[in-house]
Amino acid sequence: MKILITGGLGFIGSALIRHLLAETGHSIVNLDKLTYAANPASLLGAEASPDYTFVQGDIADTVLLKSIFAEHQPDAVMHLAAESHVDRSIDSPDDFIQTNLVGTFRLLQASLEHFSNLSDERKAGFRFLHISTDEVFGSLGDSGKFDETTAYSPNSPYSASKAGSDHLVRAWHETYGLPVLITNCSNNYGPCQFPEKLIPLMILKALAGESLPVYGEGINVRDWLYVDDHARALTTVLETGKTGETYAVGGNCERRNIDVVNRICEIMDDRNPSGAPHADLITYVTDRPGHDLRYAIDAGKIERELGWTPAETFESGLEKTVDWYLNNPEWWQAVLDGSYQLDRLGTANGAEK
């Protein structure tokens, strides 16, 4: 297939493209706006592949979208482009509405126009895969898990915008017959993640000997999914999933935030003993507004119906992640030299760092 991927220079998008180029025969057209979270260094070497094309642009640009579909005639769309950080959505919700809602709407419109003009044979194989998050479901108590039947209850501007985009995708299937698939994944981690997210932030702060800020008491629970496992899941859903269906994707790795940070400290003690004990750097800061207590994914459907399971445990994936950041300072140093300096976001007023 020729696949149009949006947001392919982001964390998950770049992992997906690396997987597709290395493990499949698909060709890729990567549409990315090059926002702060995009990093061309995450796809070094891809431009040399005859199966890879990069286009810089905005998914909300209708004229650009029409030209891309006309020129490249994709067989599928994998939609990952999104503003994705909860803390940033608290400080600047406008960007999230524009990209996650308006952008998704315009991409759906362009995809539908393209799909409507395909031959019957090509229509039968066309897919629009929308990659979303488990945060659309809100917060869990001490028990239970999210699955494909869970009601939506978003609590942050980010999750609300993603919930809205999920509903748009479903509506374009039900109303217009666009063959769509939706995935809702748990928290991703792994190489090439922008260091505003918990795991790379803690690794880099620990390496620098700086305080490790943990929200509240650190008791918020997340299910962690290694990004390469997620890339395999998305490929599986695109190739074998049933259109109109939603698939929950999780790593079966529930951990409290404080336990994640403590485990990073233990690995750092081993890898960087001069800074040990890194756990002494942990500090507790005021919790962010609307901080969901617990997420957990029941990924039974994708396992039963499509045969996908995660290959990494949290322990193996976290060790690989720490080692990648320690071995690739040129990647993250270039990020830190730019606009992002490990400051705290998401305090609603921007006053606290």
C-alpha positions, 0 to 999 in steps of 0.5 A: 500500500501507499500510506499517507501518515500525518504527524510522522515526525512525532514520537509515535509517528516516527516509530511507526514509519521506522517499522513500516520501512524496515518490516513491510513493503508499504510506501510512505507519504509523511505529512508533518507540520514540523511543530516543536514536537516534530524531530527530523532526527527521529527519521535519519536515513528515511529520505534515502528510501525510495518508499519515503516522501516527506511533505511539510504542511498542516492537516488543516490546509484544505488546498494542500490536502487536495494536492497530496491526495491528487499527486500521491493517490494513497491507499490508506491514511494513518492519522497521528498528527495531533497536539498531545500533551495534557499540560500544554492543553491546559495552558494553550487549549486553542492549538488543540481545538484547531489541530485535533478537531478542525484538522481532523475534520478537514483531513476526513473531508479530503479523504472522503473526496479521494475515496469517492473517486476511487474505483470499486476495487481500490475502494474495497481496500481503502482504510482511514486509521485514526490513532487516539488515546485512552484519555478520552474515557476519563478516569478509573477508580481502583478497579476496572479497565477501559475497553472498546465499549467504555463511555467517553468522559474526557477531563482535560482540553487535550482529551476533550479534543481527542474525544471530539476527533474520535466522534468525527471519524465515527460519524464520517463512517456512519454518515458517508461510508468512509472505511475507518478504524480507530485505536485508543492507546495507553501511555507510550514510552520509548526512544525519540519521545519529546522530553516533556513527557514523564519518562524522558523528563525524569531520565534527563533530569536525573542525568543532569542531577536536577530535581525530579518533580512528581505531581501530587503524591505520585499515586496516579496510575497509567498503563504503559505501552512501548512505542515499537509494540504500538507501531506493530499494533497499528500496522496490524489494525490497518492491514487486518482490522475490520472497518468501523471498529475500534481497538483498544491498545495497551501494554498490560503494564499498570504502574503508579507514577512514583513507581515509574520514577523510582524504577528510572532512578534504580536504572540510573543508579546502575548506569550512572553510579556517580549520581546515585542515589537518584531517588534523593532527587524526587520532589513532590509538586502541586498536582495539575488541574484535572489530573485523572487518577488511573487509566488501564486498558483491556487489550483483549479484543485486538489480541483475540481478533487480530493476534497482537500482543505486546512484546516488551514488559515494562521492565525490559522496555524501560531499560531499553528506553533509559539506555537509548537516551543515555546513548543518544545525547545528540538527539535530545540535546538538540531538543533542549537547545531549542524552545523547550528547557524542561520547564514545568507546564500545565499550571493553568497560569504558567507561573509555576515551573 
